[in-house]
Amino acid sequence: MNWPHNQSFRYRILLGCLLVALIPLTVSSVITLQVYDRTLQSQSREEGARQLRAMNQQLEELFDSYDRVTDQLSRNLLVIEALRDPGRGDREDIYLELYRATDDLRGVSQFFLYDAGGILRYTTETAPTRISLPIRWGVLRKAAEAPHMAYYDMDDTGAQPRMKAARCIRLPTGQIAGYAVVNLTEDAFQALFSGFLPERSSMVLVDEFWSPVYAYPAGDIEARLPRLRSVFTQTGSLDAAGEAGGYRYQVMRNPASGYYLILEQTAAVSGGARETMRTISLAAAAVSLLLCVWVSVLLSRSLARPVRELNDAMDEVKRGNLDVRLEPRRSDELGQLTESFNLMTQDLQVHVESLVQRQRDLNEARIRMLQAQLNPHFLYNTLDTMKWTAKMSGVQEVAAMAEALAVILRQGISSEQFVTLRQELDMIESYIGIQKIRFSGRFQYVVDLPEELEDCMIPKLILQPLVENAILHGLENSDNGYIYVYAARQEDRLRVSVTDDGVGMAPETVERLNSGESIMVEGHLGLYNVSQIIRLYYGSGYGLHASAQPGVGTTVTVVLPVRKEEDHAESGDR
């Protein structure tokens, strides 16, 4: 999965913009289309169901009215007698009963009374076209076989009835006295269903044999029936709903007649509309893609260019060019990064120049050191010559001083930075020899060095300034002074003390020495140098410690880590 991280910064910006823009757009477009399509389908389905319920209720109410009227006629004794014996009864009374019973329905239907032989006897139609109906087939036969109303669709067209409904009128003995028949024409269905169908919808009323009874709007019913049959053949039930050919169908059965109301609606979203929406989505995706490419190119340029410039500048720095600088063109994070780079290269250049200058100074110091080493060697040889000359001339004091000074000089010009405690004290013995010649009989010098501490390693020439300070300052006005050097070990620390019985040390000088401050005490340059050398070598936990009493004397103690010669060699190797 490291593939994206191995690509260039600009490519990753472009890829990220494309993914962030196209994926949500594609997902949202698909979801929007699906939600929109399903919402419209749900609304269309609910609207169709409402229309079907309204039309079925109208049809139900009409059939209930027919059932009530024909039931009333079948119970009317005048009507029964008139149909059983057509020659009996007053025709005006019979018509009066017929018109009274059908008063609310004559505007949409015609009512007929047929005798048992199918001969028309009474009617609400002003000019009946048929004066008889067959009793062995058609609507009269269905009425004779049915316990209630029977419905029968006709093949007539135009103004002729589209459907007949009939009820058998029986005598108390059960014999058929006649039939009450109702005609429903095209105009009757038109008046019944008008106002219930919106635009882009149509309905078909069919019987159980898929014979059309009525269609609205009027048209080629036979042309639509094959499509309907194919839809409901696939569903296996006329009580189902389906969609085919850009149309949606819903079916509801009328329980009174057994007929089916079929609602035909155009699909909520037609194929053309879907294609249009897909085209719009693709166009939006294309526009978004172009915008993403444009924005990502601008963004990648604005981000990648300063990054590339920084990278090139870093390459220059790697090649040693510390004069490279970038011009800040912006105030954002990249602009701040550019300014930080400029400050870094500037500081780096100053640091490198400082290191170069230090190296130059170090080289010069080494040259001066090498040059200075020539003079001590010359002095050492000269002192050696003076010693032998003094011995040959019988001047023993001069010879002793020259020999002691040569020992001190030899120790000073040695390249070794560390010596044993015994070597350091031996060198001090030479220094004491010179001072005793100078201050003849004015002080005594005593050393107390345990044998187990003789091979402890210490920096060279750190005890001599302490002894010198005791002679020059402590015993300045003394004729019988005393200097005592002793060494002791406390756990892992070596303590070497130089004690004199002189005038003592000023309290402020003692306080400064004990504070560890890197401030030179006036008149005590040697002590200051010793303190700094110890701290440079061993850290702030080591150094000098002084204690003094005016008129009693001074003790200056050097505190060092205990290191033997072999330990020092190992630490030097590391």
Secondary structure by P-SEA (a helix, b strand, c coil): ccccccccaaaaaaaaaaaaccaaaaaaaaaaaaaaaaaaaaaaaaaaaaaaaaaaaaaaaaaaaaaaaaaaaaacaaaaaaaaccccccaaaaaaaaaaaaccccccbbbbbbccccccccccccccccccccccccaaaaaaacccbbbbbbccccccccbbbbbbbbcccccccbbbbbbbcaaaaaaaccccccccbbbbbbcccccccccccccccccaaaaaaaaaaaacccccccccccbbbbbbbcccccbbbbbbbcccccaaaaaaaaaaaaaaaaaaaaaaaaaaaaaaaacaaaaaaaaaaaaaaaaccccbbbbbccccaaaaaaaaaaaaaaaaaaaaaaaaaaaaaaaaaaaaaaaaaaaaaaaaaaaaaaaaaaaaacaaaaaaaaaaaaaaaaaaacccccccaaaaaaaaaaaaaaaaaaacccbbbbbbbcccccccccccaaaaaaaaaaaacccccccbbbbbbbbbbcccbbbbbbbbccccccaaaaaaaaacccccccccaaaaaaaaaaaacccccbbbbbbbccccbbbbbbbbccccaaaaaaaaac
